Amino acid sequence: MTFADNLRQLPSIAHLAALQLLNDAGQVVATIPNQPGKTGSLTVYAALAAKHGGITVAAAQEGLELFAEHTSDARQHPGSHPNIDRLLQVVETGQGYRVALVQA
């Protein structure tokens, strides 16, 4: 299945303005806004957080599958897909993130 196919199966994020990723110290290390070009990543991350309680190694592995064709592109072009790069890093290091949802 393609990324677009996967997105159609995930819950709506219409109620969200953004999603924040927090490190172990509770500091915001990244924000994914609900804006064009970012809504796909926000949808994936929100679904992963709801299912896994945060961005864990298992969540990151599932996320890489959901990003489908974009994951292979991210592996070939590091830095071109920062939200996928972040999931790859979680899998490699075992260091995940807590998630804070920002309501619209």
C-alpha positions in Angstrom: 0.0 0.0 0.0 1.1 3.6 -0.6 1.4 6.4 1.9 -1.8 7.9 0.5 -3.6 4.6 1.0 -2.3 4.3 4.5 -3.4 7.9 5.4 -6.9 7.1 4.4 -7.1 4.4 7.0 -5.9 6.6 9.9 -8.1 8.8 12.2 -8.8 12.4 11.3 -6.5 15.1 12.8 -8.9 18.0 12.1 -9.1 18.7 15.8 -5.4 19.2 16.1 -3.3 22.4 15.5 -0.1 20.5 16.1 1.7 17.7 17.8 4.8 18.2 20.0 7.5 15.7 20.7 9.1 15.8 24.1 12.4 14.3 25.3 12.9 12.6 28.6 13.4 16.0 30.3 10.0 17.1 29.1 11.4 19.6 26.6 9.8 20.1 23.3 12.3 18.9 20.7 10.0 19.1 17.6 6.6 20.3 16.6 4.6 19.0 13.6 2.0 21.6 12.7 -1.3 20.9 11.0 -0.5 22.7 7.8 -0.1 21.8 4.1 3.0 19.6 3.6 2.9 18.4 7.2 -0.6 16.9 7.7 0.5 13.5 6.5 3.3 13.3 9.2 0.9 14.7 11.8 -1.7 12.1 10.9 0.9 9.3 11.2 2.5 10.5 14.5 -0.9 11.2 16.1 -2.1 7.7 15.2 1.1 6.1 16.5 0.9 8.1 19.8 -2.7 7.0 20.3 -1.9 3.4 19.7 1.5 3.2 21.5 1.2 5.9 24.1 4.1 7.8 22.5 6.8 7.4 19.9 8.4 4.2 21.0 10.6 1.8 19.0 7.5 -0.2 18.1 5.6 2.9 17.1 8.6 4.1 15.0 8.8 0.7 13.2 5.1 0.9 12.4 5.4 4.5 11.3 8.2 3.6 8.9 5.8 1.0 7.3 3.0 3.6 7.2 5.2 6.1 5.4 5.6 3.4 2.7 7.5 4.7 -0.4 8.7 7.8 1.5 10.7 5.6 3.9 12.9 4.2 1.2 13.4 7.7 -0.2 14.3 9.0 3.3 16.9 6.3 3.6 18.4 7.2 0.2 18.3 11.0 0.9 18.9 11.7 4.6 17.6 15.0 5.7 14.9 15.2 3.0 12.2 13.7 5.3 12.9 14.9 8.8 9.9 13.2 10.4 10.9 9.9 8.9 14.5 10.5 9.8 13.3 10.9 13.4 11.6 7.5 13.3 14.7 5.9 11.9 16.7 7.4 14.8 14.2 6.1 17.4 14.6 2.6 15.9 18.5 2.9 15.9 18.9 4.4 19.4 15.9 3.1 21.3 15.2 6.7 22.5 11.6 7.6 21.9 9.5 10.6 22.6 6.5 11.6 24.7 3.7 13.3 22.7 1.7 16.4 23.5 -1.3 17.1 21.3 -2.1 20.8 20.6 -5.9 21.2 20.1 -7.1 23.4 17.3 
